[in-house]
Amino acid sequence: MSEEIFEKVLPLGTMVKIYDMDGEEAIYFIIARAIIKNEEEELVSLYHVAPHPYGDVPSRDIFTISEKEIIEIVHLGYRDENDISFIKRNLEELEKVPEESPEAAETAVDAPIIEENEEGASEEIQEKNEDPFYKFRNRE
């Protein structure tokens, strides 16, 4: 595994300058992160960010950005051996995901999966389909 990927994934608490929902430059901090593969099979870091100095409060938006949306790293957050373990686990999980054939991708439907066995299950499945951080938040 390349050491470059470990440096590429920003640690929690990192302060970044991005364009906010109004298109203005603003400072946000990373509160969650994930690694995905894009269509070209390249690794891409995704970050859930909260506005500085407010954090995750109902009156302010938090949202997900990709590494390409970061204008500037204002302050690098804390990084230790737990970060390396986290990134390794994410990369191992990515390797376990079977690649879809082009035929399967063409026939895939974007509709959420509906389950009838539990009350509220369909909402959870839809959230799972739309949220790149779902599996990290809902570990058992």
C-alpha positions in Angstrom: 0.0 0.0 0.0 1.4 3.4 -1.0 2.3 5.8 1.8 1.0 8.5 -0.5 -2.7 7.5 0.2 -2.1 7.9 4.0 -0.9 11.5 3.5 -3.7 12.2 1.0 -6.5 11.4 3.4 -6.9 14.4 5.7 -7.3 13.8 9.4 -10.4 14.7 11.4 -10.4 18.2 12.7 -8.6 19.6 9.7 -9.7 23.1 8.8 -10.3 23.7 5.1 -11.4 26.6 3.0 -14.2 25.8 0.6 -17.0 27.5 -1.2 -20.1 27.3 1.0 -23.7 26.8 -0.1 -23.9 30.5 -1.1 -20.7 30.3 -3.2 -18.7 32.3 -0.7 -15.3 31.2 0.6 -15.7 29.9 4.1 -13.8 27.8 6.6 -15.1 24.4 7.6 -13.7 21.5 9.6 -13.7 17.8 8.8 -16.0 15.8 11.0 -16.1 12.5 9.1 -14.3 11.0 6.1 -14.5 8.1 3.6 -12.6 6.8 0.6 -14.4 5.7 -2.5 -13.4 4.7 -6.1 -14.7 6.9 -8.9 -15.7 5.8 -12.4 -12.0 5.7 -13.4 -11.2 3.4 -10.4 -9.2 6.2 -8.8 -9.3 6.6 -5.0 -11.1 9.7 -3.9 -11.5 11.1 -0.4 -14.9 12.4 0.7 -15.3 14.6 3.8 -18.3 15.5 5.9 -17.7 19.1 6.9 -19.2 21.5 9.5 -18.9 25.3 9.5 -16.3 27.0 11.7 -16.9 28.2 14.4 -20.5 26.8 14.7 -20.0 23.0 14.2 -23.0 20.7 13.7 -25.9 22.9 14.9 -29.4 23.0 13.4 -29.1 26.5 12.1 -26.0 25.7 9.9 -25.6 23.3 7.0 -23.1 20.4 7.2 -22.5 18.5 3.9 -20.2 16.2 2.1 -17.4 17.4 -0.2 -14.7 15.7 -2.3 -11.1 16.4 -2.0 -11.2 18.4 -5.2 -13.5 21.0 -3.6 -10.9 22.1 -1.1 -9.4 25.4 -1.9 -6.9 25.5 0.9 -5.9 23.5 4.0 -5.9 26.1 6.8 -4.9 23.8 9.6 -4.1 20.1 9.6 -5.9 18.0 12.2 -4.4 15.4 14.5 -3.1 12.2 12.9 -1.7 9.1 14.5 -1.5 5.3 14.0 -5.3 5.0 14.4 -5.7 7.1 11.2 -3.4 4.6 9.3 -5.5 1.7 10.6 -8.7 3.5 9.6 -7.5 4.1 6.1 -6.2 0.5 5.7 -9.6 -0.9 6.8 -11.3 1.4 4.3 -9.1 0.3 1.5 -9.6 -3.4 2.4 -13.4 -2.8 2.3 -13.0 -1.2 -1.2 -11.1 -4.3 -2.4 -14.0 -6.6 -1.2 -16.6 -4.8 -3.2 -17.2 -6.8 -6.4 -16.9 -4.8 -9.6 -20.0 -4.6 -11.6 -20.0 -5.7 -15.2 -20.9 -3.0 -17.8 -24.1 -4.9 -18.5 -25.1 -4.9 -14.9 -24.4 -1.2 -14.6 -26.6 -0.5 -17.6 -29.5 -2.4 -16.1 -29.2 -1.1 -12.6 -32.2 0.9 -11.2 -31.6 3.9 -9.0 -34.7 3.4 -7.0 -34.1 2.7 -3.3 -34.6 -0.9 -2.1 -37.9 -1.4 -0.1 -38.1 -3.8 2.8 -41.4 -4.6 4.5 -40.2 -6.6 7.5 -39.7 -3.7 9.9 -41.3 -0.4 10.4 -38.9 2.3 9.1 -36.7 -0.2 7.3 -37.3 1.5 3.9 -36.1 4.8 5.3 -32.9 3.2 6.6 -32.3 1.4 3.3 -32.8 4.7 1.4 -30.4 6.5 3.8 -27.9 3.7 3.3 -28.1 4.1 -0.5 -27.6 7.9 -0.3 -25.1 8.3 2.5 -21.4 7.5 1.8 -20.8 7.5 5.6 -23.6 5.2 6.5 -21.5 2.1 7.1 -19.1 4.0 9.4 -21.9 5.6 11.5 -23.8 2.3 11.9 -21.1 -0.2 12.8 -22.2 -2.9 15.2 
